[in-house]
């Protein structure tokens, strides 16, 4: 699945580069927000028929920390789909005070606001803008929410007018067009009302916003990337955006962070630039100081600028910059950010929370950190009483991965073990995991490792001595008393070879029977159920218009190919039900996402149903299908439930807003009692049917 998603996004990027991007229809101005005593996820991408059985969230834990605002000695951060409050009084050991209930999207933008009543927060939750009551740090409660129609990716607050300016992205149809953007002005009334005052469209995704005098600046990425100026004739009234600095091959520009101080716009990307904006339609660069990183966020600390970002090798780091002239004054407006100052401390809320002592801004020193129980869940395997999660951590190239165990259904931590190979920015080299009895197997391109999970925490048993070839996928089962591991491996000429290993004696593995060679391909998904094996081969490099589905058996120590079926389009996910298979994908023109129901014997496509967004995960439970639709960088996703008892006519019966994984793949685990999501930056969730 991982290889397929990489192929899909490379192809989409190629198509974007040669297609004209047109501005989207702006999100409709909503007369007011919805008051919510509690946030209950609701269907929004696709209307769902009424059902007497709906999925209910039993537990959620972890997720990436992203975005921060500080009130006194408390940091309010986005933690997956929640807002978390962290006590900073002892920077060496920051303490979690509380966290909100899960919101209907990933939280990454937070601003303390002064309008209306005291102690209010405005946060994003995917495509929703949520007003939170922060008066009791031990009980952060949502008050209202507003659907802005696209993922919110940047915010700035005008405290003089009690107006929030929110920028975001909208995924276009066909999907090959990628993202366009928007900016909305949202007023906060004295009774905590939220109201869209105006909205304008941009031809590119919004990365950052900065407020000036009667001006708003937007940084955008994509084919139309650069700096845009939006005139604000009166507070909340937005004029059509005008690109005032275009990105060029000679001087690329994707403004990742900005702030206006006086008559200067300070802009971060590969450098810190200062622009004279006396004429905001013609910014004039006053100076530039190059950084050694791509600047995600920066703060002015006396005569220095402390910037946070990443290197070309994807290492996260700080960079202290001495500006060419003193920066005096305070920024106009309050900007959402992943960094903040707390006294002399420099805080970074990105994947985890880091606290740096910046008494000497030239040499900030890490003194403390706070991490979620799981930061980035990229895969999982579940039994009856526990789920085991591959946590990719911060995702930096110098970070490792951890195998974590959680009790079901409350997700209480059971223990952890380091994964023996680094995942980091090379997580695409991770090739899956398999659970069998009291063992978990984890595969990388050049090997498979075994872990024991019978105790209170996972324990590494060692690398399994298998024949060395490139591993594409693994599956495990117990058959006739034997502990078997099925591997899909790639030869030098890209043919896929299946092998079965008997790992009953882990120290002395043997391979009964001969390998089975399939066609050429670059990625494999497979499910092993008794003697039957269903395998999906990604053939995009060799047959651009179709993938191939195989029905294979393992009997009498022999693998046998029974049937294959060409599957048109680009398939993302596969799951096996009783007598049928589920496939999610996108068509050849990248214009329509779908779920296919395929009869198992013989293989035959029974139906094709359109999805609102690309299905990044799929599972079968009885006569129902679970599909994660949307996610990636879009910020908004849904867990859809479809009734497939009639294979020829699937019907949607439920939809639940969830956090975006930002992973482009969301493993869904289905046990007899629970549905479990390994939801990337959204952490781990356990759901079950309620009435």
N, C-alpha and C positions, 0 to 999 in steps of 0.2 A: 504493500500500500504506500509506503514511504517513497519508494522509487517512482511509483505512478504519480504521486502528487508533485514531485519535483519536475517530472516530464510535463505535467499539465500546466504548471505555472511558468515554466520556460516557454512553452508553446504560446500561452496566453500573452506573455511579455513580448514575444516576437510579433504577434498579431497587433498588439497595442502600438508597437513602434511604427507600424505602417498604416494605421487607421486614424482617421480624424476623430477626436474626442469632442462630442457636443455636450454643452451644459445640460444637466438633468432638469426635469421639472422640479422646481423648489418644493420642499415639504409644505403642505398646506398650513396656513396660519391657524393654529388651534385657539379657539376662544378662551379656553381655560384648562387648567390641569385637573387631574382626577384626584380627589381626596382619598387617601388610603389609610385607614386605621392600622392596617398591616399590609405589607406587600405580599400579594398572592400572585405568582406568575400566571399570565393569561395568554391566550393565543393572540398573535398579532400578525405573523407572516402569512398564515393561512387560516381562514375561519374553520373551526372544527365543529362538527355536529354535536349536539348534546349527548352525553353518555352518562350512564349511571355508575360507571367505573372509570376513575381518573387516576393518573399517577400522582402520588404524593411523595414529597421529599422527606425521607426519614433522617438523613444525616448528610452533612457536607463538611469537608475539612480542607484547609490549606488553599493553595493557589499562589500565584506570583504577587508580591508586594509591588504596587505601582502607584505613584502619586502621593503627595504629602502636603498637609497644612499643619501649622503648629499653633496651639493656644496655650499660653503659659508653659507649663512643663509637660504638656501632653501633645503627642504627635497623633494626628488622625491620618491613616493611610488606607489606600485601597488594598484589600487582601482577597484576591480572587473575586468572588461576587459580593464581598462584604466590605463594610467600613470597620476598621479595627482601631482601637485607642491604645496607645502605648505610652507608659510612664517613662519620662526621660531623666528623672531626678538622679538616678545612678547610671550614668552613660555607659559604664563598663558592663552593666547587666540590665538593659531595658526590660520592662515588665509589661506583659499584656494585661490591660485593665478590662477590656470588654470587646465584643465585636457585634455588629448588627446581624440581623437575620440575613440570609442570602437575598440579594436583589436580582432583578431579572436581566442581568448582564454583567460583564466584567467592569469593575471599578478601577479607573486609572486617572481620573481628574477630580480634584477636591479643592474647594475654595470656601473659606470662612466668609460669611456675608454679614453686613451690618443692617440691611434693610429689614422691614417688618419687625418681628420680635427678636429678642436677643438669642445668642448662641444657636445660630442656624448654619447649616452647611449645604452647599450645592455640590452634588456629585453626579458623575455620569454612571450609568449602568447599561453599557452597550449603547443602544439608540435612545434610551430614556434619560431624561434629566430628572433627578430626584432631589427634593428638598428634605433635609434631615433635621430633626430636633437634637441638638447637641448639648442641651442644658444639663443633662445628667450623663456624665462620661461613662457611667456603668450601664446605661440603657439608651443607646443611640437608636432613635426611632424614625422611620420614614413618615413624612407628613403628606406630601403630594408628589406626583410624578407626571411627566409630560413626554409624549412620544414625538421626537423630532424627525422621525422618518429615516434617519441614517445614523451610523455610528458616530458618537461624539468623540473627537480626537484632540480638541484644544478648547480652552475657556479663558476668558478674562472678564473681571468684574469691575464695573464702573460704580464705585461707592457713592459718587455724587448724585447719580440718577437712579440708583437701585436697579440697574440693568445688567444682565449677564449677556455677553456675546459668546456664542458657542459655535465652533467650527467642526465640520465632520466630513464623512465620506459616504458615498452611495455606490453600491456595486451595480454596474450597468448590465443591461441585456442588449446584445449577446454578451456573455461573460468575457469574451475576448477584448471588450472595450475597457475592462478594468474598472477603476474607480473614478468618479467625479466628486465634486465637493459642494459644500454649502456653508453659509454663515447665517445664523439666526440671532436676532435680538429678543431676549426674553425678559419681561418686566416682573419684578417681585413686589407684590402689593402689601399693604399694611396688615392684611388678614392672611398672609402667607399664600396669596394667590400667585400662580405662575401663568403668564400669558405671552404668547408669541406676538411681537409687535411688527416684525418684518423679517423677511428671509430673502437672501440672494444666492444665486448659483455660481459656482466656480467650475472651470473645466478640469480641475485637478484636486486631488485629496488634500485637505487642510492638515498641516503639521503643527502650526503654531499661530498664535494671535498676539498682537500688542496694541494697546490703546494709546492714541495720541490726542492732540487737541482737535476736536471735530473730525477725527480720522481714526480709522481702524486699519491695521496692517495684518495681512495674512500670508504666511509662508506655505507653499504648496509643493508637492512632489508629483512626479509623473511626466508625461510628454509635455505638459504645459507648466512645468515647475518654475519656480521663481518667487518673487515678492509681488504681492498685490496690494493695492491701496483701495479702500472702500471709504468714500466720504460719508460722514455722519452729520447731515445738515442740522438735525435736532436729535437729541438722545433717543436711540432706538429706531431711527429712520435711516435705513441703509441704501446707499446708491449702488449702481452697478459696479462690480469690481473692475479695476484696471490694472493690468500687469505693468509695473513700473521698473522692474529689473527682471530680465529673462535669464534663465539658465542657458549657458552655451557650452559646447565641448571644450572651449578654451578656459572658461571660467564657470564651472558648474555651480549651481546654487539650489539647495533644498533647505530652506531655513528651518532648522529643527528647534530653535528657541529664540525668543526675541523679548525685548522690553524697551520702552521709551522713557528716557530721563531727560527733562528739559527739551531742547530742540534736537536731540540726538536719538536715533534709533540704533540700539545695540543688537547685533544679529550674530547668532552662532551657527556654524556649520563645520567646515574644516578649519575655520579660523574664527576669531572674534573681530567683527567689522563694526565700525562706527559710521553712521550716515547722518549728514546734515539734512533734516527734513523740514527746513523752513518752508520749502515748497514740497509738500508731500507727494505731488505727482512727478517730481524729478529729484529723487534722493541723490545726494552727492556724497560719495564716500570720502570721509575725512581721514581715516586710517584703517589699517588692517594689521593684526598680529596673528600669525599662523599658530595653530595648535597642533599637538602631536596626536590628536584624537579627532574623531567625529563628535562634535559637541552636542550632547543630548540636552544639557541644561547647564546654566551657570548662575553664580551669585557674586555680587560685588562685595568684597571684604576689605574695607579700607582702601589702600592704594593698589590692591590686587584684585584680580578676577579669578575665582576658583571655578573650574569647569569640570563636569563629569561627562564621560562618553566612552567610546571604545576605539581600539586600534584596528588596523587593517586585518589583523589576525584574530579579531573578535575577543580581545582581552579588555575587560572593564577597568577603567583607571581614572584618576584625577589628574588634572593638568592646571598648574597655576600660571597665570598670564599677567604680565605687567603691561597695562594699556599705554598707548603712546601719549595720552594726555589724561589728567585726573578725571575721574567720573564722580561728579558731585550731585547730590540730590537723591530723591526717591523715585522709583518707577511710577508712572501714571497707571492707575488701576491695580488690581490684584490678579496675578497670572497664575494659572494652575501649572504645577511643576513637579518634577521628581526630586528636586533638591530644595533645601530650606536651611536657614540659619537658626540656631538656638543658642543664644549667647555667643560664645566663641566656637561653638560646635557647628560643623558642616554636616548636614544630614543628606543621605542619598537613599531614596525609596525606589529601588529598581530591582525587582526579583526578590531581594531581601532588604532589610533596613540596616544601613551602616551609619555609625556615628564616628565622625572624625574630629579630633582636637585640632582646631585651626587658629590657636593662639598666634602661631607663626604661619600666616597664609602660604608662605613659600614651601612649607613642608608639613602639610596636614598629616596627622597620625591617627590611624584607626585605633579606637579605644573600645568599641563595643558593637554588637550587632544583634539583630533579632531575625529569626527565620521561622517560617511557617512549618507545620508538621510535614507537609509535602509541598514543594515549590512548583514543580512542573511535571505533572503526571503524563508520561508519554506512552505507557502501556501498563497492563495489569492482567492478572490471572486470579480467578476466584474459586474457592471451594465452598462448602456449606457454611463454615463459621468464620472464614477469614478471607481477606483480599490482599494480594501482594502486588505492589506498585513499583514500577521503575520510575524513579524521580531523577529527572535530568538536571536538577539544581538550578543554578543561575544561567546555565546555557553558555557560559563563557568557554573559550577554547582551553583555558587552564583549570576548568572545574571538572570534578568527577561526578559519577552517578551513584545512586544508592538504591538498594532494594529494600523497600519498607513494607512491613506487615501491619494490617489494621484489622481489628475485630469487627465482625458483622453482627448487627446492622449499625452499631453506634460509632464505628470508625475510631475506637480507642486504639492508640498505638500499641503494637505488640513487640516491636523490636525492629532492628535494621542491620544491614550488612553492606559494606562498600562493594560496588561492582568492580571487578578486577580490571576492566579496561575503561579509559576515559570516554565519556560520551561528548559532553561539551558541545561546541559548534559543529562537531562531526557526528551529531546524533543520527544523521542519515545512514551512517555505517552500521547502526544498530539494526538487527534483522529479526527481532521478535523474541517472544518467550513462550514457554509451554509448561503447564502444570500437570503433574501426574502423581497421584497419591501424596506422599510426603516429600516430593522433590519439585523444584522449579528449575527449568533449564532456560538459560539466556544466551542468545546467539549474536555474534558479531560476524563480520565478513570472513574472518580467518579463524573462527573457533566457536566452541560451545562450552559454557561453564554450568556446573550443577551446584544447586544449593539445597540443603536440608531445611524443611520448614515444620518439622514435628515439634520442636521446642518453642520457647517463648519468643525467639527471634531467629531470623534466617541465618544459616551457617554455611559458609562456602565449603563445598566438598572437593572442588578442584576443577581444572579444565579436563574435559572428556577427550580421550585419545581417539579421535576420528580421522578418517582420511582427509587430507588437506585439499580443499578446493574452496572456491568462493561460496559461502553459505548465503542463500536467498531467503529461506524461511525454514521453520521447524514446527513439528506437531508431535504430541506424545499421547500414548494410550497404554492400557494394560489389556493384553489379549492372550487367552489360554495360559494365564499365570505368568506371562512374560512382560517385562517392562520395556516397551518398544519406543524408539525415537525415529521419526520420519524426517529426513532432511531433503531439502531441495537445494541443489548445488549447481553452480554455473561452470561450464567448461570454458576453455580459452576461446572457442569460437561461438560462445554464448548459447549453446544448447543446454537445456535444463535436464539434470539427471536426478532421479529420485532414488534414495537408498534407505533401507530400514536397518537400524542397529538394535541389537538386543543389549540393553543396559541393566539387566537383572543383577549382574555383578558389575558394578560401576567401574571397578578397577581393571576389569578384563572384558571390554566391550567386544562383541563380534557381530559380523554382518551376515545374517542368513539370507540366502537367495541372491539373485543377480540384480544390478541396478536396472531401472527403467528410464530410457532416454525419451524425452519429449521434444517439442519444437524449440526453435530459438526464441528467446525472450529476455526481459531485463528485470522482471519482478514477479514474485509469486505470493499468492494467498492460498492457504489450504486448510481444510477441516477434516479431521480423522474421527470417524464414528463407527466403532466396531470394525467390520471388515471393509467398510466403504470409505473412500477418500474422494473428496471434491476439491478440485484444484483450479484456480484461475491464473492464467498466464498473461502478463502484460507484454503485448507484442508491438508496442507503439513504434519501436525503432525498426521493426521488420515488416509490419503490416499496419500502416498508420490508421486504417479505418476500422479495425476490429481487434478485440482480444479473443482469447480462446478458453473455453471452459471444458474440463475433462472430468469424466467419471472413471474412477480407478478402484480396483479391489486388491486386497491383500489376503490371500488364502493359500494354505499349504506352503508358507514361506516364500511366496512369489507375488510380485507386483504385476498386475495385468491392466492394461488400458482397455476399457470397455467401450467408451464413446467419447466424442468431442463435439463441441458446438461453437461456431463462430458467434461472437457477441459484438454487435456494432457499437461504436462509440468508445469512450474512455471510461473504464470501470474503476471506481474508487474503493468500494467496499463489498465484502461478501459475507453471508451468513447462511447456515444450514438449518432448516426446519424439518419437521416430520413429513417427508415426501416432497419437499420443495426447497429451492434455494432463493435467496434474496440478493440482488446486485444493485448497488447504487452507482450512478455515473452521470456523464454529460455527453451530449451527442457530438457528432463529428464537427459541426459548425460552432461548437461551444456556445450555443444559444439556449439549450433546454436541458435542465437537470431532470433526472428521472430515477425511479426505482423499478427494476424488473423482477417479476416473479417467474421462476423457471421450474417446471416440473422435473422431478429427479429421475424418473425412469419411464421411458427413455427421456433424455434431455430435450426439453421443448419450452420455448418462451410462451408463457400463459398470458401475461399482461405486461403492459408498460404504463406507469402512472407518473405524471409530471409532478416534480417537487418545486417548492418556491425558491430553494437555493440548493447548491451542490450538497449531496449527502456524504458527510465525512465519516460517518459510522453507521453500522446497521447490525441488528440482532433479531433473531426469531425466538419467540416465546409462545409455545402452543400455536394457536391460529392467529397470532398477532405479530406485526413487525414493528420494531423500534428504529427510528432513523434520526440521527442528528443532522439537521439541515442548516447550513450556514455555519459561520465561524471564521476560521482563518484570521485575517486582519480586520474583518468587517465589524467585529464587536458585538453583533447580535446573532443569536442562534436559537434554534428550537429543537426540542425533543418531540418528535411526532410519533403517534401511535396509529397504526393502520390495521384494520381488520382484514385478514387475508383468508378467511375460511372458504370464500369463493375465490380461488386463485385467479380467475379471469376478471374479477371485479373488486379490487381492493378499495376499502373505504376508510378515510381518516376519521378517527373517533376521539382523538385527544391531541392537544398541543400544549407544551410547557416551555416558557421562555427560560433559557439558561445562559450562563456565561459563555463567551467565546473562548475556544481552546487556544487560539493563536498558534495552532499546531498543524493545521491542515489534515489532521487525522484524529478521530476520537474513538478509541476502542470502547465498545459497549459489551458488557458481560451480562449474560442472562443466566441466573440460577433459578431453581424452582420457586424461590421466595422473593428474590430481589432483582432489580435492574441496577447495574453499577456502571458509572461513567468514569473513565480515566480522562479527565477533561482538560489536560494541558494546564494552561495558566489559570483555569477555573478550579483546579484541585480535583478532589475525588468526591463523587456524590453517590448516595444510595437512595433508591426510590422503590416504592411498592404500590400496588393497587389499593386505593381506598374506596369508600362508598359514600 
